[in-house]
Amino acid sequence: MNRELLRSLPKVDELLQEETIKMQLESNIRVLVLDSLREAIELYRKAILNDEIQALTKEEVISYSIKLLNKKNSPKLRKVINATGTVVHTNLGRSLLSKDAIDRVINVAENYNNLEYDIEKGKRGSRYSHIEDILIKITGGEAAMVVNNNAAAVMLALDTLCREKEAIVSRGQLVEIGGSFRVPEVMKFSGAKLVEVGTTNRTHLYDYEDNITENTGVLLKVHTSNFKIMGFTEEVSIEDLVVLGNGKDIPVVEDIGSGVLIDFSKYGFVYEPTVQESIKKGIDVVTFSGDKMLGGPQAGIIVGKKKYIDRMRKNQLTRALRIDKMTLAALEGTLAHYLEEAEAIKNIPTLNMLLCNKEELKKSAKKLKRMLQNKTDKFTFTIDNDYSMVGGGSMPTEKIETYVIKIKSESYGAQQIEEILRMNEVAIIVRISNNEVIMDLRTLFEKDYGLIVEAFKSMQNV
């Protein structure tokens, strides 16, 4: 039987004569069609040899090859639906861009633009000039520049101000910032020599003072945004660190992590230090992320004293770390909203999701539940209270009240439902708790309700 089935396997040349495949050749790259045909034939050949199938038709091979072809044509980086309730989800692309930011990206992507051209002077300009004025206006810094992420911003600042010199930092601030990237390692690559002071939970001003030498390059403060130490703790205030730095003529550099530009405590959140506050208190150089809490594209923003940032611009490392036209356009579009706080909250998706009204989430949960119940009876959908997370290493202790839809089924286990939703044509990412699938309305958009309903409908028909 195996030999007969093997002989019945169609050849590539034979399949190329089929009308269905000819149609695929008209709209697809030939090499992808051929690869898909060969892979489909090979899959069925192995299935025959392993006695996994007892019958075979040419149409089956063609159908499977088209599935493979569609997969090859699908972009590797593609849309997913975030039903986890984690707003700044690192694995799912972190912050979403505002409509204005997206429009600006499209504009510079499909047109020539003045990336490094000064239109008024008619000669070469600086790419940083497009973003510097608005950053100065919003943060109060004397100067500003942007690199490709915050780790790069920290590295550039230290490489410029502290290469072959000592950077004094509290032991409790030597954090891992995600993906196994650690502050001490970033400092090492910058050429700065790490000097740890204090203890994990308590660091005093005299710890900095006692370790200052003629080879001290900077006093470094790192905001531990991705964890909190509770209880018997103490850290040196910005004001005291600035006074010490000024008295010793040593620049104070602060890695503030997330680019918080509004005071979230006004909206019921725990207090997070803002960039403006650090600048106002006299920090010489502040670095922060363009995505995360700021809600823009991935970028590392540096603001502060002009004399230090001018030195960074001249550093050869700056060219290796610079951002492109699309990131600049997206960041400019995002920052434009921050000229008025209400506009930022209204238009920047990250802020909008974090600060949205809980009762609006309840209305959305009821609507999605009705849509789901109308299409399937294999599942039980229950609306319940729960908590969302900020994510992205920001505000780790903050739990945001939300509404979720909990899903159970007698036909499917929670793990099965999660996998089917994840493997949907548009992946739907959920979370599981107490053997229930949970979809958090905070990170869902009404435009995606139909896709979610269709995914459950497909399970209903199995």
N, C-alpha and C positions, 0 to 999 in steps of 0.2 A: 504493500500500500504506500509506504514511504517513497519508493522509487517511482511509482505512478504519479504521486502528487508532485514529486520533484520535477518530473518530466513535464507536468502540466503548468509549472511556473512560467509565466510569460517573460519574454526577453524585453530588454529596453527598447530595441528597434521596433518590436511588435507593438509595444504600448504607445510609442510615438506616432503610430498611424491612427490611433483612436481619436475620434472627434473631441472627446472631453479633454484629452491631453493637448491636442492642437489649439484648443481655446485657451488653455493655460499658457501655452507658449506665446500667444499673441499679447498677453498682458503681464508676463513675468520674464525675468532674466533666464535665458536658456540653461545656464549652468545650474541654477537652483532647481529647475524642473528635473534635469537629469539626475542630480544628486538625490532628490526626493524619490524618484523612481527606483534608483539603485538601492536606497536604504529600505524602501518598502519591500522590494523583492528579497533582500537579504533577511529582513525580519521574518518573512513568511518561510524562507528556506530553513532558518533555524528552528522555527516552530514545527515544521514538518519533521526535521531530524530528531526533535525532542518529543515526538508523538503528542504534540499539544493540539493539533487540529487534524480532522479526518476528512475535510472537504475544503475546496478552494475554488473561487471564481475570479476571473480577470477583473470584474467590477470591484471586488473587495480590495485588490491590490491598488487599483486606480484610486479608489476612495481614500485609502490610507495614505497614499502618496500625496494627495491633495491636502490632507490634514497636515502632513509634514511640511509641505510647501507653504501653507498658510503660517505655520509656526516660524519657518525661516524668514518669512517676510515681515513678521511682527517685530517691532523694535524691542531690543532687550530692556531698555529703560522706558517704562510705560506707566500709564495711569493705574493706580489702585484706589480702592475706596477704604478710607480709614474709619473703621467703626470701633476703634479701641478706646476712644476718649482721651488719648494722649495727644495734646494739641501740637507740641513741637516734637514730633516723632522722628528721632534721628534716622531710624531704619527706613522710614517712609518719606524722606526728603525734607524733613524739618518744616520750615515756614513756607506758607503759600504766598505768592505775590499778589499784590493788589491789581485791580484792572488797569489802573494808570501805569503801574510799573511794567506790566505785561505789554501794554501798547507801546511804551518807550523802547522796550527790547525789540519788538517787531520792527519798529521804525528804523533803528540803527542796524538791525540785522539784514534788512532787505534793501538798504540804501547806503551809498557812500556817506560818510559823516565826518565831522571835524574832531575826530578823536585826538589827534596831535597837531591840530592846525588852528592857529589864531586868526579867525576871520577878519577881525578889526585891523590887525597889523599886517595881515597878508603873509605871514611866515609861520614857521614851525612853532607849535605851542606845547603845553604840558597836559597830559591826560588827567592829571590830578586837579587841574584848575576847574574842571567841570563840577567837581564835588566839594571842593574846599570851602567855598563861600557859605554854602548852606550848612555844612558841618560846624563852621565857626559860629554861625548865627544861632543854631540850635543848642550847641554845647557850651558856648562861651569861651572856647579855646582860642589861642592866638593863631594857630595854624593846624592843618589837618592833612592826612594822606591815607591812602587805602591800599592794602595788599590782599592776598588771596584767602587768608583765614586768620583767626586770632592767634593761633600758635605761631604763624609766620610773623604777625605783628610783634609779638613778644620777642621772638628771636631777632628780628631786625632791630628793635629798640636796644636789646642787650648787646648785640654785635656792634652796634654803632657807639654806644655809650660805655660799654663795659668789657670789650674784648681784652683778654689777658689781665683783666682786673677782677676784683671781688664784688659779687652781688650778695648783699646781706638780706636774708629772708627768714621769716618765722618758720620753725619746723612744722607747725600745724597747718601751714599753707602750701606744703609740697604735695599738691594733689595730682591724681591721675585724671586727665581731662576727657577720657573716652578712647576706645580703640587701643588701649595700652599705651597711649601717649602720655608721658608724665612731665610735669614741670621741670624736675631736675634734668631730664634728658634733653628737653628743649634748651635749657640753659647751657648744658654741656656743648651742644652743637653750635651755640651762639659764640662760644669762646669765653664765656664768663665763668669765673670760678665761684662755685656755690659755697656760701658760708651760712650754715644753719644756726639759728639762735633760738633760745627759749626751749619750751617743751611742746608736746603735741597739743596740750590743752591750755597752757598759760605762757604768754610771752610778754615781757615788760620792756619799757623804754630803755632801761639800763642794759638789756640784752643787746640791743642795737649799739648803744653808745660804747660799751666795753669791747665791741668787736670791730669798730671802725679803725682802719689803719691808713697809711699813706697810699695804699694800693686799692682802697675801696672805690668802686666805680659808681654803684647805684645802691639805693635802699629800695628793695622790691617788696611790694604788697600784692598778694594774690587773693582775690575774693573767692572763697570756697563755696561757689554757687551750687556744686553738685553734692554736697553733704553738709551736715551740721553736727557740731560737737555740743552736747548739752551738759549742764551741771556746773562743775567747778572749772570755769574758763575765764580767760582774760586775754585781750589783745590790745595792741597799741592803736590809739585813735589816729585818724588821718592828720588831724591838726598837730598832734605831738610829733608825728613822723616828719611832717613838713617843716616844723620849727627846727628839728634836729638836722634835717638835710640842708636847710638854708644856712644854719649856723656853721656847718662844716663844708659848705659849698659842694654838696653832693646831690645830684638830681634824685628825686623820688619818682619811681615808676610804679604805676598800679595796673595790674591786669584785672579788670573788673568783670571779665567773662562775658555774660550776656549784656547786650547793649540796651539797658533799660533807660528809656528817655522820658518816661512818665512815672509818677509816684503811685504805684499800685496799691499802697496802703489806703489811699482815698477810696478805693473800691472794695475794701474788705479783705484784701490780701495781706500776707505778712510783708513787712517792709523789706524792700530790696534797694540798695544804694543806686542812685542815678548817676549817669556820667556828668551831668551838669553840677551836681553836688561836689563830686571829686575835684572838678576844675575850680569851682568856687572856693574850695578849701585850700587850694594852692598846690595840688599835685602837678608835677612838671610834665609828665607824660602818662596818658591813660590809653589803654588798649582794650578793645571789645569787639564782639562779633556783630556782623551785619545781619545774620539770620537770627535764629533763636528768638529772644523776646523782642528784638527790634522789628522782626517780621519782614526782613528783606532777603536778598540773595546771600549766599555764603561769601563772606568778606571779613578781613581783619582791619578794623578802623583804628587809626592812631590820631589822637588830638592832644594838644597841650602847648607848651612854650615853643615859639617859633625857632629859637636858636638851636633847639635839640632836633626838631623835625626837619629843619633845613639840612642838618648833618645826615639825617637818615635818607633824605632824597639823593644825596651824593654817594651813598653807600652802593657799591657794585652789586650787593645782594638784592637791592631793590628791583633791579631788572628781572631777576629770576622769580621774584615773588609778586610781580605786578598783576593787576587784574585786566580783563579784556573789556571791550566796548559794551558787551551785553550786560556784564555785571555792573559796570558803571551806570548804564542806563536804568537798570532795575533798582539800583541803590538810590540814584537821584530821584526816581519816581516815588520810592518808599519814603525817603526823607522829606519830600515836599509835603506829605500829609502831616508831618510833625510840626509844621509851622503853626498849626492850630490843633490842640489836643483832641477836641471833639471829632475833627475830621480824621485824625489818625485812628481813633477807636472805631469810627464808622467804616472806614475804607480798608484798613489793613486786616486781612483775615485772621492772623494770629491774635491780635488785640480783640477783634470782634468776637471770636470764639471764646476767649478767656473771660470776657466781661459780659457775655450775652445773658439775658434775663432767664432765670430758671423756668419761669412759667411759659416762656416761649418754647423752651425745650420740651415741656410737657405737652403742649399743643402739637408739636412736631411728632412726638412719640405716638400720640393718639392717631394722627393721620397715617403714619407709616404702618401702625398696627392694623388699622382698618383695611388698608391696601393689601397687606399680607393675608389677612383672614379671608378676604374675598377671593383669593386665588388658590388657597390650599387648606386642606383639613388634616394633613398629616402632622402638623406642628401646633404646639400650644404657645401663644405669645402673651407675655405678661409685662405690664409696665411697672417699674419699680424705681425707688430712689437708689442712688449710688454716688460714687465719687469719680471725677475726672482728674487727670494729672497734667501739669504743665509740660513736663518732658524736656528733652534736650539738656539735661543736667541743670535746669533752672528750678528754683524754688522746690527743692526735693521734699520738704515737709508739708507743702501746700496740698490740701485735698479740697477739690472744688465740687460743691453739691451739683448733682446732675440728675437727669432721668435716663433710664436705659430700657431696652426691650430684652427680656430674658426668653430664651427659646428652648423648648424641650420637644422630644418626639419619641413615640413608641417604635418608630421604624428605624430611626438613626440614633446613634450615640453622639454625645457632644463632640468627640474627636472626629467622627465621620463628617458631621455637619461643618466643623471648622475646616477640614481638608477640602471638602467639596466647594465651599465658598471661596477658599484660597485659590483653588485651581479653576475657578470660573474664568470665562474669557476676559472679563475685567475683575481681577482679584479683589475679593472682599475680605479685609483683615479684621477679625473679631478677637475677643478674648473669652476664656473659659474660666468659670468659677463655680465650685460646688456642682460640677457635672452639668452646668447650664451654659449655653452659648449666650454671650452678652454683646449687644450692640449699643454703644453710647451715642446718643443723639447730638452731643456737643460737637463732634467732628464729622457729622454727616451733613450732606447738602441735599436739598429737596430735588435737585436735578438728577440725583443718583437713586432716588427711591424706586424708580421704574426698573433699573438694573438689578436692585436688590430683590424686588418682587419676582422678576423673571428667573433669578437664580433659585429661589425657593420653589417657584412653579416647575422648574425643570426637575427638581427632586420629587415633587408631587407625582410627576408622570412616570417615574422609574418603577 
